[in-house]
Amino acid sequence: MSTTVSRESDAAVVTEHFDVLIVGAGISGLGSAYHLQTQLPGRSFVVLEVQGGYGGTWRTHRYPGIRSDSDLYTFGYRFKPWVDEPIASAQKIQRYLGEVIDENDLARHIRYHHHIESASWSSEDNLWTVLATRTDSGDSALFTANFLWMCQGYYRHAEGYTPDWPGMDRFAGPIVHPQTWPEELDYRGRRVLVIGSGATAATLVPAIADDCAHVTMLQRSPTYFISRPNVNEVADMLRELDIPEEWIHEIARRKALHDLQVLNQICVDEPEFARDALIDAVRAELPPDFDVETHFTPHYRPWRQRLALLPDGDLFQGISSGKASVVTDEIETFTERGVLLKSGRELEADIIVTATGFNLSVLGDISFSIDDRPLNLADTITYRGMMFTGVPNLVWIFGYFRASWTLRADLVGDFVCRLLAHMDDVKATRVTARLRARDADSPVLSWLDPEDFNPGYMMRSMHLMPHRLNLPEWQHSQDYWTERTTLPEADLDDGCLIFE
Ligand SMILES: Cc1cc2nc3c(=O)[nH]c(=O)nc-3n(C[C@H](O)[C@H](O)[C@H](O)COP(=O)(O)OP(=O)(O)OC[C@H]3O[C@@H](n4cnc5c(N)ncnc54)[C@H](O)[C@@H]3O)c2cc1C
């Protein structure tokens, strides 16, 4: 790291320089810091984070029951064994991330309370200049970096997505989004209406069911759920044999990946069979007279949206006990007492929770420019779902939808370290993705194929995302099982990346 002093307005601002600047101290940012430090020791780097601590998603979300919806043997890092139950609370994930920081002495590289406002690339200097505002003091902080490693996640942390329903201002009680759950909210003995049936609603409903007078999950259309005991029998058995945790992690991880691959394949090859099997499994967990056709029979193919996992079938237990119920209908308007549905039925509630998803945030809402020209990421084409045509020395981490996010964070971590080492080898200070002549005829497509995967938060904001070509080099693959071979073997000299 080196520092220079410059003047911004009238105040003297110290500019610090790092080889690599990592944005965000969530799972991706901490993993990237680990990979950089381990694989390329000696590089100077800093992690800038707007919040007052690490964890990203697992720090932001504080609603009751908040937990992962994929297993930690694959959602955990490749390099640090997970030693607990597979579906884990935010608190346990935070503890795990804290251990990663301590065991690798990463704390000295992380700066909290730094809200990055802008990032400008200069081709003359081959440098990024990053301007941050300190949320604790209001001061500006300036950084330069040779390489930007974007680990800012995919949604706006400050505020969740709530549709604009008519009459919302008429409702007498609180309307709460899970992403900004008020600590003081007292739902004990109250009637709670949760709008939505994604992973968040499915976590929240059973978590509060025992304490509420009643909780109703109101959904426009049903979601697929898989219920599993929250144990990993292979890991537990190996633990009884005193096998080292590193081995257990690797074996349990391979087993989880194998099972997930089989499930994926069945969903793709035999969607009707997969659909029937998923719905039959739900039926088996609910009372015999429960209307599964209306409430748990989705209208889409399995895995067009993320499959939500229910540890120990907790949602179904809540419904079976009568403490929770499901209504499938559409909202006509909010009323003073609750919501009036299109069917004419009124649902009364004391508290309404809008578990209606995220606002997509592309590159952390940072204002980017390349040589003084504003960057519109939607004008670019992605190189392997991590770099963008015409944007030098920048990689972002966007994980998998159908497998744990961290699997990709680890793979991209290896890729970036290989890329930086290659730049040294070829004495380049700049690497930019550029379409080859032979790529130019390929039709330009949207980031995601909506036939393949189409959750609301992505569909609402697809116009903000970069584009892709129907070629492996120029798209974000959702297939970990292919990428675990293709990314480590990707030829850096195949003409897609220009080294200067
Ligand atoms: C409730 C919930 C449950 C989930 N469960 C799973 C799961 O079980 N399995 C799975 O694979 N995925 C899950 N996901 C997706 C999840 O977001 C990712 O898996 C993972 O946590 C993302 O980590 P990340 O570090 O990439 O991003 P984030 O966790 O979003 O962290 C990004 C960090 O960057 C910071 N940041 C952003 N912009 C700026 C800026 N301009 N300046 C400074 N700092 C900035 C943010 O404050 C944040 O700390 C879940 C998501 C949610 C919301």
The ligand as an SDF file (V2000), in Angstrom:
LIG
                    3D

 53 58  0  0  0  0  0  0  0  0999 V2000
  -32.1640  -14.1020    3.0700 C   0  0  0  0  0  0  0  0  0  0  0  0
  -31.2280  -14.6830    2.0590 C   0  0  0  0  0  0  0  0  0  0  0  0
  -30.8620  -16.0190    2.1380 C   0  0  0  0  0  0  0  0  0  0  0  0
  -29.9880  -16.5500    1.2080 C   0  0  0  0  0  0  0  0  0  0  0  0
  -29.6320  -17.8660    1.3260 N   0  0  0  0  0  0  0  0  0  0  0  0
  -28.7750  -18.3860    0.4360 C   0  0  0  0  0  0  0  0  0  0  0  0
  -28.3710  -19.7620    0.5340 C   0  0  0  0  0  0  0  0  0  0  0  0
  -28.7900  -20.4930    1.4200 O   0  0  0  0  0  0  0  0  0  0  0  0
  -27.5240  -20.2380   -0.3920 N   0  0  0  0  0  0  0  0  0  0  0  0
  -27.0380  -19.4700   -1.4090 C   0  0  0  0  0  0  0  0  0  0  0  0
  -26.2700  -19.9580   -2.2270 O   0  0  0  0  0  0  0  0  0  0  0  0
  -27.3780  -18.1600   -1.5070 N   0  0  0  0  0  0  0  0  0  0  0  0
  -28.2290  -17.6130   -0.6290 C   0  0  0  0  0  0  0  0  0  0  0  0
  -28.5930  -16.2910   -0.7460 N   0  0  0  0  0  0  0  0  0  0  0  0
  -27.9770  -15.4540   -1.7600 C   0  0  0  0  0  0  0  0  0  0  0  0
  -26.8590  -14.7030   -0.9820 C   0  0  0  0  0  0  0  0  0  0  0  0
  -27.0190  -13.3500   -1.0820 O   0  0  0  0  0  0  0  0  0  0  0  0
  -25.4930  -15.1770   -1.3740 C   0  0  0  0  0  0  0  0  0  0  0  0
  -25.3730  -16.5290   -1.3570 O   0  0  0  0  0  0  0  0  0  0  0  0
  -24.3280  -14.6450   -0.5480 C   0  0  0  0  0  0  0  0  0  0  0  0
  -24.5670  -14.3930    0.8020 O   0  0  0  0  0  0  0  0  0  0  0  0
  -23.9080  -13.4440   -1.2610 C   0  0  0  0  0  0  0  0  0  0  0  0
  -22.6870  -13.0580   -0.7240 O   0  0  0  0  0  0  0  0  0  0  0  0
  -21.9480  -11.8350   -1.3530 P   0  0  0  0  0  0  0  0  0  0  0  0
  -20.7750  -11.5550   -0.4870 O   0  0  0  0  0  0  0  0  0  0  0  0
  -21.6800  -12.0670   -2.7930 O   0  0  0  0  0  0  0  0  0  0  0  0
  -23.0040  -10.6400   -1.3200 O   0  0  0  0  0  0  0  0  0  0  0  0
  -23.7130   -9.9390   -0.0830 P   0  0  0  0  0  0  0  0  0  0  0  0
  -23.9720  -10.8790    1.0090 O   0  0  0  0  0  0  0  0  0  0  0  0
  -24.8560   -9.1900   -0.6630 O   0  0  0  0  0  0  0  0  0  0  0  0
  -22.6120   -8.9190    0.4370 O   0  0  0  0  0  0  0  0  0  0  0  0
  -22.2210   -7.8130   -0.3250 C   0  0  0  0  0  0  0  0  0  0  0  0
  -21.5770   -6.7810    0.5820 C   0  0  0  0  0  0  0  0  0  0  0  0
  -21.1340   -5.6810   -0.2160 O   0  0  0  0  0  0  0  0  0  0  0  0
  -21.4680   -4.4820    0.4490 C   0  0  0  0  0  0  0  0  0  0  0  0
  -21.6390   -3.4120   -0.5490 N   0  0  0  0  0  0  0  0  0  0  0  0
  -22.5300   -3.3880   -1.5800 C   0  0  0  0  0  0  0  0  0  0  0  0
  -22.4130   -2.2330   -2.2600 N   0  0  0  0  0  0  0  0  0  0  0  0
  -21.4370   -1.5050   -1.6470 C   0  0  0  0  0  0  0  0  0  0  0  0
  -20.8830   -0.2170   -1.8760 C   0  0  0  0  0  0  0  0  0  0  0  0
  -21.3170    0.5790   -2.8730 N   0  0  0  0  0  0  0  0  0  0  0  0
  -19.8980    0.2140   -1.0530 N   0  0  0  0  0  0  0  0  0  0  0  0
  -19.4450   -0.5820   -0.0470 C   0  0  0  0  0  0  0  0  0  0  0  0
  -19.9490   -1.8090    0.2280 N   0  0  0  0  0  0  0  0  0  0  0  0
  -20.9280   -2.2660   -0.5670 C   0  0  0  0  0  0  0  0  0  0  0  0
  -22.7710   -4.7980    1.1610 C   0  0  0  0  0  0  0  0  0  0  0  0
  -22.9740   -3.9460    2.2580 O   0  0  0  0  0  0  0  0  0  0  0  0
  -22.5400   -6.2500    1.6070 C   0  0  0  0  0  0  0  0  0  0  0  0
  -21.9780   -6.3350    2.8830 O   0  0  0  0  0  0  0  0  0  0  0  0
  -29.4690  -15.7370    0.1730 C   0  0  0  0  0  0  0  0  0  0  0  0
  -29.8530  -14.4030    0.0860 C   0  0  0  0  0  0  0  0  0  0  0  0
  -30.7240  -13.8740    1.0130 C   0  0  0  0  0  0  0  0  0  0  0  0
  -31.1080  -12.4360    0.9030 C   0  0  0  0  0  0  0  0  0  0  0  0
  1  2  1  0
  2  3  1  0
  2 52  2  0
  3  4  2  0
  4  5  1  0
  4 50  1  0
  5  6  2  0
  6  7  1  0
  6 13  1  0
  7  8  2  0
  7  9  1  0
  9 10  1  0
 10 11  2  0
 10 12  1  0
 12 13  2  0
 13 14  1  0
 14 15  1  0
 14 50  1  0
 15 16  1  0
 16 17  1  0
 16 18  1  0
 18 19  1  0
 18 20  1  0
 20 21  1  0
 20 22  1  0
 22 23  1  0
 23 24  1  0
 24 25  2  0
 24 26  1  0
 24 27  1  0
 27 28  1  0
 28 29  2  0
 28 30  1  0
 28 31  1  0
 31 32  1  0
 32 33  1  0
 33 34  1  0
 33 48  1  0
 34 35  1  0
 35 36  1  0
 35 46  1  0
 36 37  1  0
 36 45  1  0
 37 38  2  0
 38 39  1  0
 39 40  1  0
 39 45  2  0
 40 41  1  0
 40 42  2  0
 42 43  1  0
 43 44  2  0
 44 45  1  0
 46 47  1  0
 46 48  1  0
 48 49  1  0
 50 51  2  0
 51 52  1  0
 52 53  1  0
M  END
$$$$
